[in-house]
Amino acid sequence: MATPSVPEEPQSFWIETSDTTAYPSLRGQVSVDVAVLGGGITGLTVAAHLKRAGMTVAVVEANRLCHGTTGHTTGKLSSLHGLVYDTLTSSFGEEGARAYGEANEAAIERVAALCSEYGIDCDFERVPNYTYTESEQEVSQIEAEVQAAKRVELPATYTEESDLPYPIRAAVRFDGQARFHPRKWCLGLARVVEGGGSHVFEETRALSVEEGRPCRVQTERGELEAGRVVVATLLPFTDRGFFFARTHPEREHVLGVRLDGPVPHGMYITAGSPTRSIRSHPASDGEVVLISGESHKTGQAADYQERYARLERFARERLGARSIDYRFSAQDFYPADQVPYIGRMRRGSDRLYTATGFKAWGMSHAVVAAMIIEDQLQGRENPWSEFYSPNRLKPMASASSFIKENANVARRFFGDRLMKRQSLAELASGEGAVVADGSQQLAAYRDEQGELHTVSARCTHLGCIVSWNAADTTWDCPCHGSRFGVDGEVIHGPAVKALKRSSPSSLPSEGESGEA
């Protein structure tokens, strides 16, 4: 049997197995009750809830719907997020752990209900979710997690059995969880939103938000006027709330494989490192198994191909993969105290709202965000809003992570400016690098045809030096996670402006020796 190999080009299973979209761009000025910035699962779920509550909404997406993190996730809909409940109990007490669990369990039920109400065919299916270990040393962590989850009345059991093709030592099992197709779900919600005074706009990047009565959102295409604004852009591109300093960005890699043997029906994630997440999903010609792991801080890895290779070895040796049909990666932001930020963006304001910091568990938390924000805009009490509040103050839970991550940002901001760089002449076809060009640093990429693409290496958010991502052919900011294409166009915020076009002082041909 031939050894399966990783595809050369990134390709998302979710995008390839769902419809394309062609919503219009914003033209001129539009007025609505609520502007929702971001057309991923969070923005669309929030917008659908608000329209269902009788409000007019406008969803504004910079690219195409769900082509960002939502289109590159593993799509687990669960309240079991690794080993979270023992940690939450230590930091927030049982009351906090209970709020987290209740909210995510309610999110699963809400998706099930809305699928039925709106007739959304998104392959929704109840399956168990497991956090497991193969190590005797980690069994005590599994046992502690089971007990912590049971104390807050979650559907947790301890087990030593699974339908994986290799033995496990122990696992936390949650029943009543679900797998679904996240992009099909979102496109169903977009159809609910569009019409009746509400809108979905694609290829319309929001640039700024002016808070007021009404609020004004400036975009590349025109202006939105709205009573309220929900910023659901993975990380808020506005600097209100300083979420870029209260979170850190990480990327995770995913393979979509087909197996020779039986396909696991449950959803799985390892308790320890290296992280391996496993779930299957039906396709038109059988089941595809999605395997993810090898996470790293955005812009702070150089061994992208080796990370995919490690996932490939796991797929082949442990699961019996016969082919690898998809590879892609996703980004999310991790909050300092391990709890997402959902609700009013800052104290004293009922105009601006956000939902961010989902720490790779955005499927259920997007729905939690929709329920909380809908209640807040309706003036209703919500049982989880205080726990998830962006304005909460939990210094003991967040201080260590906050200091560590911002020290890392400072090291990258200053250290990358002093780093010795290769010359432009050393850049071969298909390679990208930050190169020295006199007193400036250029982000330079030479494509397979030998054409050179050069832009400023300074991120347009706060000026950190970007780094080359060879797996995705992008420039990634190691400080706050902004990502750019080879010609500098913004792929992910918080940056909203492209990298500045910047020509080198000289243009050596490929393979030419000497100074740049």
Sequence and secondary structure as in RCSB ss.txt:
>XXXX:A:sequence
MATPSVPEEPQSFWIETSDTTAYPSLRGQVSVDVAVLGGGITGLTVAAHLKRAGMTVAVVEANRLCHGTTGHTTG
KLSSLHGLVYDTLTSSFGEEGARAYGEANEAAIERVAALCSEYGIDCDFERVPNYTYTESEQEVSQIEAEVQAAK
RVELPATYTEESDLPYPIRAAVRFDGQARFHPRKWCLGLARVVEGGGSHVFEETRALSVEEGRPCRVQTERGELE
AGRVVVATLLPFTDRGFFFARTHPEREHVLGVRLDGPVPHGMYITAGSPTRSIRSHPASDGEVVLISGESHKTGQ
AADYQERYARLERFARERLGARSIDYRFSAQDFYPADQVPYIGRMRRGSDRLYTATGFKAWGMSHAVVAAMIIED
QLQGRENPWSEFYSPNRLKPMASASSFIKENANVARRFFGDRLMKRQSLAELASGEGAVVADGSQQLAAYRDEQG
ELHTVSARCTHLGCIVSWNAADTTWDCPCHGSRFGVDGEVIHGPAVKALKRSSPSSLPSEGESGEA
>XXXX:A:secstr
       SS B HHHHTS         EEEEEEEEEE  SHHHHHHHHHHHHTT  EEEE SSSTT SGGGGS  
EE S  SS HHHHHHHHHHHHHHHHHHHHHHHHHHHHHHHHHHT  S  EEEEEEEEES GGGHHHHHHHHHHHH
HTT  EEEES  SSSS  SEEEEEEEEEE  HHHHHHHHHHHHSBTTBEEE S  EEEEE SSSEEEEESSEEEE
EEEEEE SSS SS TT HHHHEEEEEEEEEEEEESS    SEEEESSSS EEEEEEEETTEEEEEEEEEEEETT 
 S HHHHHHHHHHHHHHTT EEEEEEEEEEEEEEETTSS EEEESSTT SSEEEEE  TT HHHHHHHHHHHHHH
HHHT   TTHHHH TT   HHHHHHHHHHHHHHHHHHHHHHHHS  EEGGG  TTEEEEEEETTEEEEEEE TTS
 EEEEESB TTT  B EEETTTTEEE TTT  EE TT  EEESS  S   B   SS   TT  S  
